[in-house]
Amino acid sequence: MLGSFEARLMRFRGLQLEIHPIDWVIVGLLLVAVVVGAARLRSQQPELYPLLTQHLSVLAGFLAFAAAAIRWQRSWWVIYARPVIAAAIIYSLYTSLGLLGMSAMGYRADAALSRIDAALFGGTDPTFLIEHWITPARVELFAFFYVLFLAYVNLSLVLGALGRPPLERDQFFTGWVSTYAFCYLGYIFLPAHGPGVFHAAAYHVPLMGGYFYQLILRTTAATGGELGVFPSLHGGASVYLCNFDLGTNRLRGLTYVPIVILIFMATVVLRIHYVIDLIVGTAVALTCRRIGPRVLGRWARLRHAEGLPALPGGEADVLPALSNIRGGRVTSVLSAY
C-alpha cells in the first residue's frame, strides 16, 4: 500500500510540473463557478442552468487544451495558444461570472460597500461629495478615460506577449490571469450593482454625456447590466499592468501612471465603483504581481531541474537565470522585481 501511495504521489508531482500555473488558476476558477451554479440550482433562478452549462462547457474545452498542451508540450504552437486561449476565457467569464453572482446569491453587497465608503470619507459616500462638480463635459471626459481602459489592457497584453523574453512573458500572464481570477471570486460571492444604481434615487444631478458616455451605457447593457463591481478590475488590472511595467520597462510604466490615475477617478465620477472596490482591487493586483512571477519562476526552475523544457513549447531550454541561483533565490528575469 505504501508503494502505491508513493507511486500516486510521484504521478501527482509529475502532473504539477506539466500543468502550467495559468492552467491551474483557470481550472480552479471554473470549478468554483460550476460548484456554485450546481449548488444553487434549487433556487429556481432561470439563469442558473444555462450558466452552469456554459461553465461546464468552457471547463471541458479548457481541460482538453491543457491535456493537449501536456501531450505536445515541446511543440511551438503551445507558446502562442496558451496566452490567446487564457485571455479569451478570462474575458468571456466577465459577464457569465457576474451574472452567476447576481443569480446565485440572494443578497447584494452594495449597502455594506457604501457604508465602508462613507466611513472612509467622513460619513458621506464620495459620489455625493463630488455631485455638485458634475457637468456633461466632465462626464464625457471621464467616460473617455473609462473606455480607454480597454485599449490600455489590450495594448499591454500584446506588448506582454510579443515584447518580453519567454520567462518574463509567462510571469506576466500568470500574474495577470490570477488578478482577474481573484477579482472574479468577488463578483460571484459579493455581487453588487455599484453606487449609480444603489443611490440612484438620492442623486440630484444626473449623469449626462456624449458619445463615450453613451458607449459605456450601451456596452453595460450588452454585457448583462451593472455587475462585476467588487473588487474593481478597472482598478486592479490597471495597477497590475502599470506595476509590472514599472519593474521591467520603467519608462513605459511611468507613462501609464497618469492613465491609471484617471481611470480610477473615472470609475468614481461615473458612479460605477465604490472607492473600496478600487482599494481592494489594487491590493489584489499588487499581491498577484508579487506572487505570480515567483510561482511561475519556481515552477520553471523545477521543470528545468527535472530535464523538462523550462517553459512548455520547448522555449527557454537553456536559461542562464535558471542556473543562477544564490541562496535558493533565482535572479535575473525570475525575480519579482
C-alpha positions as CSV (number, residue, x, y, z in Angstrom):
1,M,0.0,0.0,0.0
2,L,2.9,2.3,0.8
3,G,4.4,1.7,-2.6
4,S,1.0,2.5,-4.3
5,F,0.8,5.8,-2.3
6,E,4.3,6.7,-3.3
7,A,3.5,6.0,-6.9
8,R,0.4,8.2,-6.8
9,L,2.5,10.9,-5.1
10,M,5.1,10.7,-7.9
11,R,2.4,10.9,-10.6
12,F,0.9,14.0,-8.8
13,R,4.3,15.6,-8.6
14,G,4.8,14.9,-12.3
15,L,1.4,16.4,-13.1
16,Q,2.3,19.5,-11.1
17,L,5.4,20.0,-13.3
18,E,3.5,19.5,-16.5
19,I,0.4,21.7,-15.8
20,H,1.2,25.4,-16.3
21,P,0.3,27.7,-13.3
22,I,-2.1,29.6,-15.5
23,D,-4.0,26.4,-16.3
24,W,-4.3,25.7,-12.5
25,V,-5.8,29.1,-11.9
26,I,-8.3,28.9,-14.8
27,V,-9.4,25.4,-13.9
28,G,-9.8,26.4,-10.2
29,L,-11.9,29.4,-11.1
30,L,-14.2,27.4,-13.4
31,L,-14.6,24.6,-10.8
32,V,-15.8,27.3,-8.3
33,A,-18.3,28.6,-10.9
34,V,-19.6,25.1,-11.6
35,V,-19.9,24.2,-7.9
36,V,-21.7,27.4,-7.1
37,G,-24.0,27.0,-10.0
38,A,-24.8,23.4,-9.2
39,A,-25.4,24.1,-5.5
40,R,-27.8,26.9,-6.2
41,L,-29.9,25.2,-8.9
42,R,-32.7,24.6,-6.4
43,S,-33.2,28.3,-6.0
44,Q,-35.1,28.1,-9.3
45,Q,-33.4,31.1,-10.8
46,P,-33.8,30.6,-14.6
47,E,-30.4,32.0,-15.5
48,L,-28.5,29.3,-13.4
49,Y,-28.9,26.3,-15.7
50,P,-27.6,28.0,-18.9
51,L,-24.8,29.5,-16.8
52,L,-23.9,26.1,-15.4
53,T,-24.0,24.5,-18.8
54,Q,-21.8,27.3,-20.2
55,H,-19.2,27.0,-17.4
56,L,-19.1,23.2,-17.7
57,S,-18.5,23.5,-21.5
58,V,-15.7,26.0,-21.0
59,L,-14.2,23.8,-18.3
60,A,-14.3,20.7,-20.6
61,G,-12.8,22.6,-23.5
62,F,-10.0,24.1,-21.4
63,L,-9.2,20.7,-19.9
64,A,-8.9,19.3,-23.4
65,F,-6.5,22.1,-24.3
66,A,-4.5,21.6,-21.1
67,A,-4.2,17.8,-21.9
68,A,-3.1,18.6,-25.4
69,A,-0.6,21.1,-24.1
70,I,0.9,18.4,-21.9
71,R,0.9,15.8,-24.6
72,W,2.7,18.2,-27.1
73,Q,4.5,20.4,-24.6
74,R,7.6,20.7,-26.8
75,S,5.6,21.9,-29.8
76,W,5.8,25.5,-30.9
77,W,2.0,26.1,-31.0
78,V,1.7,25.8,-27.2
79,I,3.7,29.0,-26.9
80,Y,1.1,31.0,-28.8
81,A,-2.1,29.1,-27.9
82,R,-1.9,29.4,-24.1
83,P,-1.9,33.2,-23.8
84,V,-4.6,33.6,-26.5
85,I,-6.9,30.9,-25.0
86,A,-6.3,32.1,-21.5
87,A,-7.1,35.8,-22.4
88,A,-10.2,34.7,-24.4
89,I,-11.6,32.7,-21.5
90,I,-10.8,35.4,-18.9
91,Y,-12.6,38.0,-21.0
92,S,-15.6,35.7,-21.7
93,L,-16.1,35.0,-18.0
94,Y,-16.6,38.6,-17.0
95,T,-20.3,38.6,-17.9
96,S,-21.1,35.0,-17.0
97,L,-19.5,35.1,-13.6
98,G,-21.1,38.5,-12.8
99,L,-24.5,37.0,-13.7
100,L,-23.7,33.9,-11.7
101,G,-23.2,36.0,-8.6
102,M,-26.4,38.0,-9.2
103,S,-28.4,34.9,-9.8
104,A,-26.9,32.5,-7.2
105,M,-26.7,34.8,-4.3
106,G,-29.7,36.1,-2.5
107,Y,-28.1,39.3,-1.3
108,R,-26.3,42.3,-2.6
109,A,-23.2,43.8,-1.1
110,D,-24.0,47.4,-2.1
111,A,-25.2,48.5,1.4
112,A,-22.0,47.3,3.1
113,L,-19.7,48.7,0.4
114,S,-21.4,52.1,0.6
115,R,-21.1,52.1,4.4
116,I,-17.4,51.4,4.1
117,D,-17.0,54.3,1.6
118,A,-18.9,56.6,3.8
119,A,-16.7,55.7,6.8
120,L,-13.7,56.4,4.6
121,F,-15.0,59.9,3.7
122,G,-16.3,61.3,7.0
123,G,-19.8,59.8,6.8
124,T,-20.8,60.6,3.2
125,D,-20.5,58.4,0.1
126,P,-17.9,60.2,-2.1
127,T,-20.1,60.2,-5.1
128,F,-22.3,62.7,-3.2
129,L,-19.3,64.8,-2.3
130,I,-18.5,65.4,-5.9
131,E,-22.1,65.7,-7.2
132,H,-22.0,69.5,-7.3
133,W,-19.0,69.3,-9.6
134,I,-20.6,67.1,-12.2
135,T,-21.2,68.6,-15.7
136,P,-21.9,66.9,-19.0
137,A,-18.4,67.9,-20.3
138,R,-16.7,66.4,-17.3
139,V,-18.8,63.2,-17.5
140,E,-17.8,62.9,-21.1
141,L,-14.1,63.5,-20.3
142,F,-14.0,60.8,-17.7
143,A,-16.1,58.5,-19.9
144,F,-13.3,58.7,-22.4
145,F,-10.7,57.6,-19.8
146,Y,-13.0,54.8,-18.6
147,V,-13.3,53.5,-22.2
148,L,-9.5,54.0,-22.6
149,F,-9.1,51.1,-20.1
150,L,-9.9,48.5,-22.7
151,A,-7.4,49.9,-25.1
152,Y,-4.8,50.1,-22.3
153,V,-5.4,46.5,-21.3
154,N,-5.3,45.1,-24.8
155,L,-2.2,47.0,-25.8
156,S,-0.4,45.8,-22.6
157,L,-1.4,42.2,-23.4
158,V,0.0,42.5,-26.9
159,L,3.2,44.1,-25.6
160,G,3.3,41.5,-22.8
161,A,3.0,38.6,-25.3
162,L,5.3,39.9,-28.0
163,G,7.7,42.2,-26.4
164,R,9.1,40.2,-23.4
165,P,11.6,37.4,-23.0
166,P,9.9,34.0,-22.7
167,L,10.1,33.6,-19.0
168,E,9.2,37.2,-18.2
169,R,6.2,36.8,-20.6
170,D,4.9,33.8,-18.7
171,Q,5.4,35.5,-15.4
172,F,3.4,38.5,-16.7
173,F,0.5,36.3,-17.8
174,T,0.5,34.2,-14.7
175,G,0.0,37.3,-12.5
176,W,-2.5,38.9,-14.9
177,V,-4.7,35.8,-15.0
178,S,-4.5,35.5,-11.2
179,T,-5.6,39.1,-10.8
180,Y,-8.7,38.6,-12.8
181,A,-9.5,35.2,-11.2
182,F,-9.4,36.6,-7.6
183,C,-11.5,39.6,-8.6
184,Y,-14.0,37.3,-10.3
185,L,-14.4,35.5,-6.9
186,G,-15.7,38.8,-5.6
187,Y,-18.1,39.1,-8.4
188,I,-19.5,35.6,-7.5
189,F,-19.7,35.9,-3.7
190,L,-20.1,39.6,-3.2
191,P,-22.4,40.7,-6.1
192,A,-23.2,44.4,-6.2
193,H,-24.6,47.0,-8.7
194,G,-22.4,50.0,-7.8
195,P,-23.3,53.4,-6.4
196,G,-25.0,54.6,-9.5
197,V,-27.7,52.0,-9.1
198,F,-27.8,51.8,-5.3
199,H,-28.1,55.5,-4.7
200,A,-30.0,56.3,-8.0
201,A,-33.0,57.8,-6.2
202,A,-30.8,60.0,-4.0
203,Y,-28.8,61.9,-6.6
204,H,-29.8,65.4,-7.6
205,V,-27.5,65.7,-10.6
206,P,-28.0,63.0,-13.3
207,L,-25.1,61.9,-15.4
208,M,-25.3,63.1,-19.0
209,G,-22.6,62.9,-21.6
210,G,-21.9,62.5,-25.3
211,Y,-20.5,59.6,-27.4
212,F,-18.2,58.0,-24.9
213,Y,-20.7,58.0,-22.1
214,Q,-23.4,56.6,-24.3
215,L,-20.9,53.9,-25.4
216,I,-20.5,52.9,-21.8
217,L,-24.2,52.7,-21.3
218,R,-24.7,50.5,-24.4
219,T,-21.7,48.3,-23.5
220,T,-23.0,47.8,-20.0
221,A,-26.5,46.9,-21.2
222,A,-25.0,44.5,-23.8
223,T,-22.9,42.7,-21.1
224,G,-25.6,42.0,-18.6
225,G,-26.1,45.3,-16.9
226,E,-24.4,46.7,-13.8
227,L,-22.4,43.8,-12.3
228,G,-18.9,42.9,-11.5
229,V,-18.3,45.7,-9.0
230,F,-16.2,44.4,-6.1
231,P,-13.2,44.3,-6.4
232,S,-12.7,46.7,-9.3
233,L,-10.9,45.2,-12.3
234,H,-10.6,48.7,-13.8
235,G,-8.5,49.4,-10.8
236,G,-6.9,46.1,-10.2
237,A,-6.0,45.3,-13.8
238,S,-4.7,48.8,-14.5
239,V,-2.5,48.7,-11.4
240,Y,-1.1,45.2,-12.2
241,L,-0.2,46.2,-15.8
242,C,1.4,49.5,-14.8
243,N,3.3,48.0,-11.8
244,F,4.7,45.2,-13.9
245,D,5.9,47.6,-16.5
246,L,7.5,49.8,-13.8
247,G,9.5,46.7,-12.8
248,T,10.5,45.7,-16.4
249,N,10.3,48.8,-18.6
250,R,10.3,51.8,-16.2
251,L,9.8,54.5,-18.9
252,R,6.7,52.7,-20.3
253,G,5.4,52.1,-16.8
254,L,5.8,55.8,-15.9
255,T,3.9,56.9,-19.0
256,Y,1.0,54.7,-17.8
257,V,0.8,56.2,-14.3
258,P,-1.4,59.2,-15.2
259,I,-3.7,57.0,-17.3
260,V,-4.2,54.7,-14.3
261,I,-5.0,57.6,-12.0
262,L,-7.6,59.0,-14.5
263,I,-9.2,55.5,-14.8
264,F,-9.5,55.4,-11.1
265,M,-11.1,58.8,-11.0
266,A,-13.5,57.9,-13.8
267,T,-14.9,54.9,-12.0
268,V,-16.0,57.1,-9.1
269,V,-17.1,60.1,-11.1
270,L,-19.3,57.8,-13.3
271,R,-20.7,56.1,-10.2
272,I,-19.6,52.7,-11.4
273,H,-17.4,51.7,-8.4
274,Y,-17.1,52.3,-4.7
275,V,-13.7,53.5,-3.6
276,I,-13.3,50.4,-1.5
277,D,-13.6,48.4,-4.8
278,L,-10.6,50.3,-6.1
279,I,-8.6,49.8,-2.8
280,V,-9.2,46.0,-2.7
281,G,-8.7,45.7,-6.5
282,T,-5.3,47.4,-6.0
283,A,-4.4,45.1,-3.2
284,V,-5.3,42.0,-5.3
285,A,-3.2,43.3,-8.2
286,L,-0.1,44.0,-6.1
287,T,-0.4,40.7,-4.4
288,C,-0.6,38.8,-7.7
289,R,2.1,40.9,-9.1
290,R,4.4,39.7,-6.4
291,I,3.3,36.1,-6.0
292,G,2.5,35.2,-9.7
293,P,6.1,35.7,-11.0
294,R,7.5,33.8,-8.1
295,V,5.2,30.8,-8.6
296,L,6.0,30.7,-12.3
297,G,9.7,31.1,-11.6
298,R,9.7,28.2,-9.1
299,W,7.7,26.0,-11.5
300,A,10.1,26.7,-14.4
301,R,13.1,26.0,-12.2
302,L,11.7,22.7,-11.1
303,R,10.9,21.7,-14.6
304,H,14.4,22.7,-15.7
305,A,15.9,20.5,-12.8
306,E,13.8,17.5,-14.0
307,G,15.1,17.8,-17.5
308,L,11.9,19.3,-19.0
309,P,11.9,22.5,-21.0
310,A,11.8,25.3,-18.5
311,L,8.7,26.5,-20.4
312,P,6.2,24.5,-22.5
313,G,6.7,24.7,-26.2
314,G,10.4,23.9,-25.9
315,E,11.2,27.5,-25.2
316,A,13.9,28.6,-22.9
317,D,15.6,25.1,-22.6
318,V,18.8,27.0,-21.7
319,L,18.1,29.9,-19.5
320,P,21.0,31.4,-17.5
321,A,18.5,32.7,-15.0
322,L,17.5,29.2,-14.0
323,S,21.0,28.2,-13.1
324,N,21.9,31.5,-11.5
325,I,20.6,30.6,-8.0
326,R,22.2,32.1,-4.9
327,G,21.0,31.0,-1.5
328,G,17.9,29.4,-3.0
329,R,16.8,32.6,-4.8
330,V,16.6,33.0,-8.5
331,T,17.9,36.2,-10.1
332,S,17.5,37.9,-13.4
333,V,14.1,37.6,-15.0
334,L,12.9,35.2,-12.3
335,S,12.9,37.9,-9.7
336,A,9.6,39.6,-8.7
337,Y,11.2,43.0,-9.1
